[in-house]
């Protein structure tokens, strides 16, 4: 199990990004949280199987309204948690 802090840059606010992230994470059995940042980026802390997290990131970009310019991903220490939620 791994945990990442991920910053998504691009057209990621006002396009259903957090809702889509929650649906995908729930379907893949991932835990964590996601929140909009004041600068227009979205921050996500996500935990689970590395392959499933890669699938999560790939599926997030598969929308005609969402456009991800850049992803900044850093591995952080896993924590005890359940579910995925919007902060």
C-alpha distances in whole Angstrom, upper triangle without the diagonal:
4,7,10,14,16,20,22,25,28,29,27,28,31,30,27,24,23,24,22,19,19,20,18,15,16,17,13,12,10,11,13,16,19,22,25,26,30,30,29,26,23,20,16,13,11,7,5,5,7,10,10,10,13,15,15,16,19,20,20,23,25,27,31,31,28,28,25,27,24,20,19,16,14,11,11,10,7,10,11,12,13,15,15,19,21,22
4,7,10,13,16,18,22,25,27,24,26,29,28,26,22,21,22,21,18,18,20,17,14,16,18,14,13,10,11,11,14,16,20,22,23,27,27,26,23,20,17,14,11,8,6,6,6,6,10,10,9,11,14,14,14,17,19,19,21,23,26,29,29,26,26,23,24,21,17,16,12,11,7,8,7,6,9,12,13,14,15,15,18,20,20
4,7,10,13,16,19,22,24,21,23,26,25,23,20,18,20,19,15,16,18,16,13,15,17,14,13,10,9,9,11,13,16,19,20,23,24,23,19,17,13,10,7,6,4,7,9,8,12,11,9,12,14,13,13,17,18,17,20,22,24,28,27,23,24,21,22,19,15,14,10,9,6,5,6,5,8,11,11,13,14,13,15,17,17
4,6,10,12,16,19,21,18,20,23,23,21,18,16,19,18,14,15,18,16,13,16,18,15,15,11,11,9,11,12,14,16,17,20,20,20,16,14,10,8,6,5,6,9,11,9,13,12,9,11,14,12,11,15,17,15,17,20,22,25,24,21,21,17,18,15,12,10,6,5,4,5,8,8,11,14,14,15,15,13,15,16,16
4,7,10,13,17,19,16,18,21,21,20,16,15,18,18,14,15,18,17,14,17,20,18,17,13,12,10,10,10,11,13,13,17,17,16,13,11,7,6,4,7,9,12,14,13,16,15,11,13,16,13,12,16,17,15,17,21,22,25,23,20,19,16,17,14,10,8,6,5,6,7,10,10,12,15,15,17,16,14,14,14,14
4,6,10,13,15,13,15,18,18,17,14,13,16,15,12,14,17,15,14,17,19,17,18,14,13,11,10,9,11,12,12,15,15,14,10,8,6,5,6,8,11,14,15,13,15,15,11,12,14,12,10,13,15,12,14,17,19,21,20,16,15,12,13,10,7,6,4,6,9,10,13,14,16,18,17,18,17,14,15,14,14
4,6,10,12,10,12,16,16,16,13,12,16,16,13,15,18,17,16,19,21,20,20,17,16,14,12,10,10,10,9,12,11,10,7,6,5,6,9,11,14,17,19,17,18,18,14,14,16,14,11,14,16,13,13,17,18,20,18,14,13,10,11,8,6,5,7,9,12,13,16,17,19,21,20,21,20,16,16,15,14
4,7,9,7,10,13,13,13,10,11,14,14,11,15,17,16,15,19,20,19,21,18,17,15,13,10,10,10,10,13,11,9,6,5,6,8,11,13,16,19,20,18,19,17,14,14,15,13,10,12,13,10,10,14,14,16,14,11,10,7,8,6,5,7,9,12,15,16,20,20,22,24,22,23,20,17,17,15,15
4,7,7,9,13,13,14,11,13,16,16,14,18,20,19,19,22,24,23,24,21,21,19,17,13,13,11,10,12,9,7,5,7,9,11,15,16,20,22,23,21,22,21,17,17,18,16,13,14,16,12,11,15,15,16,14,10,8,6,5,5,6,8,11,15,18,19,23,24,25,27,26,26,24,20,20,17,18
4,6,8,11,11,13,11,14,16,15,15,18,20,19,20,23,24,24,26,23,23,21,19,15,14,12,12,13,11,8,7,9,12,14,18,19,23,25,26,23,24,22,19,18,19,17,14,15,16,12,11,14,13,13,11,8,6,5,5,7,9,12,15,18,21,23,26,27,28,30,28,28,26,22,21,19,20
4,6,8,8,10,9,12,14,14,14,17,19,18,20,23,23,24,26,23,24,21,19,15,14,12,13,13,12,8,8,10,13,15,19,20,24,26,27,25,25,23,21,20,20,17,15,16,15,12,10,13,11,11,8,6,5,6,8,10,12,15,17,21,24,25,28,28,29,31,29,28,25,22,20,18,19
4,7,6,8,6,8,11,11,11,14,16,15,16,19,20,21,22,20,20,18,15,12,11,9,10,12,11,7,7,7,10,12,16,17,20,23,24,23,23,21,18,18,18,15,13,14,14,10,10,12,11,12,9,6,7,7,9,11,11,14,16,19,21,23,26,25,26,28,25,25,22,18,17,14,15
4,6,7,6,8,11,12,12,14,16,17,18,20,22,22,24,21,21,18,15,12,10,7,9,10,10,6,7,7,11,13,17,18,22,24,26,25,26,23,21,21,21,17,16,18,16,13,13,15,13,14,10,8,10,11,13,14,14,16,18,21,24,24,27,27,27,28,25,25,22,18,16,13,14
4,6,7,9,10,12,13,15,16,18,19,21,22,24,25,23,23,21,17,14,12,10,12,13,13,10,11,11,14,16,19,21,24,27,28,28,28,25,23,23,23,19,18,19,18,14,15,16,13,13,9,9,11,13,16,17,18,20,22,25,27,27,30,29,29,30,27,26,23,19,17,14,15
4,6,8,9,9,11,14,14,15,17,19,20,21,23,22,22,20,18,14,13,12,14,16,16,12,12,12,15,16,19,20,24,25,27,26,25,23,21,21,20,17,16,17,15,11,12,12,9,9,6,6,9,12,14,16,17,20,21,24,26,27,30,29,29,30,27,26,22,19,17,15,17
4,6,5,6,9,10,11,12,14,16,17,18,20,19,19,18,15,12,12,11,15,17,17,13,13,12,14,14,18,18,21,23,24,24,24,21,19,20,18,15,15,16,13,10,12,12,10,11,8,8,11,13,16,18,17,20,21,24,25,26,28,27,27,27,24,22,19,16,14,12,14
4,6,5,6,9,10,11,12,14,15,16,18,16,16,15,13,10,10,10,13,15,15,12,11,9,11,11,14,15,18,20,21,21,21,18,16,16,15,12,11,13,11,8,9,11,9,11,9,7,10,10,14,14,14,16,17,20,22,22,25,24,24,25,22,21,17,14,13,11,13
4,5,5,6,9,10,10,12,14,15,16,14,14,12,9,6,7,8,12,15,16,13,11,8,10,9,12,13,16,18,20,20,20,17,15,17,16,12,12,15,13,9,12,14,13,15,13,11,13,13,16,16,15,17,17,19,20,21,23,21,21,22,19,17,14,11,9,7,10
4,5,5,6,9,10,11,12,14,15,14,14,13,11,9,11,12,15,18,19,16,15,12,13,12,15,15,17,19,21,21,21,18,16,18,16,13,14,15,13,10,13,14,12,15,13,12,15,15,19,19,18,20,20,22,23,23,25,23,23,23,19,17,14,11,9,8,11
4,5,5,6,9,10,11,12,14,13,14,14,12,11,12,13,17,20,20,17,15,13,14,12,15,14,17,18,19,19,18,15,14,15,13,10,11,12,9,7,10,10,9,12,11,10,13,14,17,18,17,19,19,21,22,23,25,23,23,23,20,18,15,12,11,11,14
4,6,5,6,8,10,11,12,10,11,10,9,8,10,12,15,19,19,16,14,11,11,9,11,10,13,14,16,16,16,13,11,13,11,8,9,11,9,6,10,11,11,15,14,11,14,13,16,16,14,16,16,18,19,19,21,19,20,20,17,16,12,9,9,9,12
4,6,5,6,9,10,10,9,9,9,8,8,11,13,17,20,21,18,16,13,13,10,12,11,13,14,16,17,17,14,13,15,13,10,12,14,12,10,14,15,14,18,16,15,17,17,20,20,18,19,18,20,20,20,21,19,18,18,15,13,9,6,6,7,11
4,6,5,6,9,10,10,11,12,12,12,14,17,20,23,24,21,19,16,16,14,15,13,15,15,17,18,17,13,13,15,13,10,12,14,11,10,14,13,13,17,16,15,18,18,22,21,20,21,20,22,22,23,24,21,21,21,17,15,11,9,10,11,15
4,5,5,6,9,9,11,12,12,12,15,17,20,24,24,21,19,16,16,13,14,12,13,13,14,15,14,10,10,12,9,6,9,10,8,8,11,11,12,16,16,14,17,16,20,19,17,19,18,20,20,21,22,20,20,20,17,15,12,10,11,13,16
4,5,5,6,5,7,8,10,11,14,17,20,23,24,21,19,15,14,11,11,8,9,10,11,13,12,9,8,11,10,7,10,12,10,10,14,14,16,19,19,17,19,17,21,20,17,18,16,18,17,18,19,16,16,16,14,12,9,7,9,11,14
4,5,5,6,8,10,11,13,16,19,22,26,27,24,22,18,17,14,14,11,12,11,13,15,15,11,12,14,12,10,13,15,13,13,17,17,18,21,21,19,22,21,24,23,21,22,20,21,20,20,21,18,17,16,13,10,7,7,9,12,15
4,6,8,11,13,14,16,19,21,25,28,29,26,24,20,20,16,16,13,13,12,13,15,14,10,12,14,11,9,13,14,11,13,16,16,17,21,21,19,22,21,25,24,22,23,21,23,22,23,23,20,20,19,16,14,11,10,13,15,19
4,6,9,12,14,15,19,22,25,28,29,26,23,20,19,15,15,11,11,9,9,11,10,6,8,11,9,8,11,12,11,12,16,16,18,22,22,20,22,21,24,23,20,21,19,20,19,20,20,17,18,17,15,13,11,11,14,16,19
4,7,10,13,15,19,22,25,28,29,27,24,21,19,15,14,11,9,8,9,12,12,8,10,13,12,10,14,16,14,15,19,19,21,25,25,22,24,23,26,25,21,22,20,20,19,19,18,15,15,14,12,9,8,9,12,15,18
4,7,10,12,16,19,21,25,26,24,21,17,16,12,10,7,6,5,8,10,11,8,8,11,11,9,12,14,14,14,17,18,20,24,23,21,22,21,23,22,18,19,16,17,15,15,15,12,12,12,10,9,7,7,10,13,16
4,7,10,14,17,20,23,25,23,20,16,14,10,8,6,5,7,10,12,14,11,10,14,14,11,14,17,16,15,19,21,22,25,24,22,23,21,24,22,19,19,16,16,15,14,13,10,10,9,7,6,5,5,8,11,13
4,7,11,14,16,20,21,20,17,13,11,7,5,4,6,9,12,14,16,13,11,15,15,12,14,17,17,15,18,21,22,25,23,20,22,20,22,20,17,17,14,14,13,12,12,10,9,10,7,8,6,5,7,9,10
4,7,11,13,16,18,17,14,11,8,6,5,7,9,12,16,16,18,16,13,16,17,13,14,17,17,14,18,20,20,23,21,19,20,18,21,19,16,16,15,15,15,14,15,13,12,13,10,10,8,5,5,6,6
4,7,10,13,15,13,11,7,6,4,6,8,12,15,18,18,19,17,14,16,17,13,13,16,15,13,15,18,18,20,18,15,17,15,18,16,14,14,14,15,16,15,17,16,15,17,14,14,12,8,7,5,6
4,6,10,12,10,9,6,5,7,9,12,15,18,21,21,23,20,17,19,20,16,15,19,18,15,17,19,19,21,18,15,17,15,17,16,15,15,15,16,18,17,19,18,18,19,17,17,15,11,9,6,5
4,7,8,7,6,5,6,9,12,15,18,22,24,23,25,22,19,21,21,18,16,19,19,15,17,19,18,20,16,14,15,14,16,15,14,15,16,18,20,20,22,22,21,23,21,21,18,15,12,9,8
4,6,6,5,6,7,10,13,16,20,23,26,25,26,24,21,22,23,20,18,21,21,17,18,22,21,22,19,16,16,15,16,15,14,14,16,17,19,19,22,22,22,24,22,23,21,18,15,12,11
4,6,7,9,10,14,17,20,24,27,29,28,30,28,25,26,27,23,22,24,24,20,21,24,23,23,20,18,18,17,17,17,17,17,19,20,23,22,25,26,26,28,26,26,25,21,19,15,13
4,6,9,11,15,18,21,24,27,29,28,29,28,24,25,26,23,21,23,23,20,20,23,22,22,19,17,16,15,14,14,15,15,17,19,22,22,25,26,27,29,27,28,26,23,21,17,16
4,7,10,13,17,19,23,26,28,26,27,26,22,23,24,21,18,20,20,17,17,20,18,18,15,13,13,12,12,12,13,14,17,19,22,23,26,26,27,29,27,27,25,21,19,16,15
4,7,10,13,16,20,23,24,23,24,22,19,19,20,17,15,17,18,14,14,18,17,18,15,12,12,10,10,10,10,11,13,16,18,19,22,23,24,26,24,24,22,19,17,14,14
4,7,10,13,16,19,21,20,21,19,16,17,18,15,13,16,16,12,13,16,16,18,15,12,12,10,12,11,10,11,12,14,17,17,20,20,21,23,20,21,18,15,13,11,11
4,7,10,13,17,19,18,20,18,15,16,17,14,13,16,16,13,15,18,18,20,18,15,15,13,14,12,10,9,10,11,13,14,16,16,17,19,17,18,17,13,12,10,10
4,6,10,13,16,15,17,15,11,13,15,11,11,14,15,12,14,17,18,21,19,15,16,14,15,13,11,10,9,11,12,12,14,14,14,16,14,15,13,10,10,9,10
4,7,11,13,13,16,14,11,13,15,12,12,16,16,14,17,20,21,24,22,19,19,17,19,16,13,12,10,10,10,9,11,10,11,13,11,13,12,9,10,10,11
4,7,10,10,12,10,7,11,12,10,10,14,14,13,16,19,20,23,22,19,20,17,19,17,14,13,10,11,10,10,11,9,10,12,10,11,10,8,10,12,13
4,7,8,11,9,7,11,13,11,12,16,16,16,19,21,23,26,25,22,23,20,22,20,16,16,12,12,10,9,9,7,8,10,9,10,10,9,12,14,15
4,6,9,7,7,10,11,11,13,15,16,16,19,21,23,27,27,24,24,22,24,22,18,18,14,14,12,12,12,9,10,11,11,11,11,11,14,17,19
4,6,5,6,9,10,11,13,14,15,17,19,20,23,27,27,24,25,22,24,22,19,18,15,15,13,14,14,11,14,14,14,14,14,14,18,20,22
4,5,5,6,9,10,11,12,14,16,17,19,22,26,26,23,23,20,22,19,16,16,12,13,11,13,14,12,15,17,17,17,17,16,19,21,23
4,5,5,6,9,10,11,12,14,16,17,20,24,25,22,22,20,22,20,17,17,14,15,14,16,17,16,18,20,19,19,18,17,20,22,24
4,5,5,6,9,10,10,12,15,16,18,22,23,20,21,19,21,20,16,17,15,16,15,16,17,15,17,18,17,16,15,14,17,19,21
4,5,5,6,9,10,11,13,15,17,21,21,18,18,16,18,16,13,14,11,13,12,14,15,13,16,17,16,16,14,13,15,17,19
4,5,5,6,9,10,11,13,16,20,20,17,17,15,17,15,12,13,11,13,13,16,18,16,19,21,20,19,18,16,18,20,22
4,5,5,6,9,10,11,14,18,19,16,17,15,18,17,14,16,14,17,16,19,20,19,21,22,20,19,17,16,18,19,22
4,6,5,6,9,10,13,16,17,14,15,13,16,15,13,15,13,15,15,17,19,17,19,20,18,17,15,12,14,15,18
4,6,5,7,9,12,15,15,12,12,10,13,12,9,11,11,14,14,17,19,18,20,22,20,19,17,14,16,16,19
4,6,6,7,10,13,15,12,12,10,13,13,11,14,13,17,18,20,23,22,24,25,23,22,20,17,19,19,22
4,5,5,8,12,13,11,12,11,15,15,14,17,16,19,20,22,24,23,24,25,23,21,18,16,17,18,21
4,6,7,11,11,8,9,9,12,13,11,14,14,18,19,21,23,22,23,24,22,21,18,15,15,15,18
4,6,8,9,6,7,6,10,11,11,14,15,19,20,23,25,25,26,28,26,24,22,18,19,18,21
4,7,9,8,9,10,13,15,15,18,19,22,24,26,28,27,29,30,27,26,23,20,20,20,23
4,5,5,8,10,14,16,16,20,21,24,26,28,30,29,30,31,28,27,23,20,20,19,22
4,6,8,11,14,17,18,21,23,27,29,31,33,32,33,34,32,30,27,24,23,22,24
4,7,10,13,16,17,20,22,26,28,29,32,31,32,33,30,29,26,22,21,19,22
4,7,10,12,13,17,18,22,24,26,29,28,29,30,28,27,23,20,19,17,20
4,6,9,11,15,17,21,23,25,28,28,30,31,29,28,26,22,21,20,21
4,6,7,11,13,17,20,22,25,25,27,29,27,27,24,21,21,19,20
4,7,10,13,17,20,22,26,27,29,31,29,30,27,24,23,22,22
4,7,10,13,17,19,23,24,26,28,27,28,26,22,22,21,21
4,6,10,13,15,19,20,22,25,24,24,23,19,20,19,19
4,7,10,13,16,18,20,23,23,24,23,20,20,19,19
4,7,10,13,14,17,20,20,21,20,18,19,19,19
4,6,10,12,15,18,19,21,20,18,20,20,19
4,7,9,12,16,17,19,19,18,19,20,20
4,6,9,13,14,17,18,17,18,19,18
4,7,10,12,15,17,17,19,20,19
4,7,9,12,14,14,16,18,18
4,6,10,12,13,15,17,17
4,7,10,12,14,17,17
4,7,9,11,14,14
4,7,9,13,14
4,7,10,12
4,7,10
4,6
4
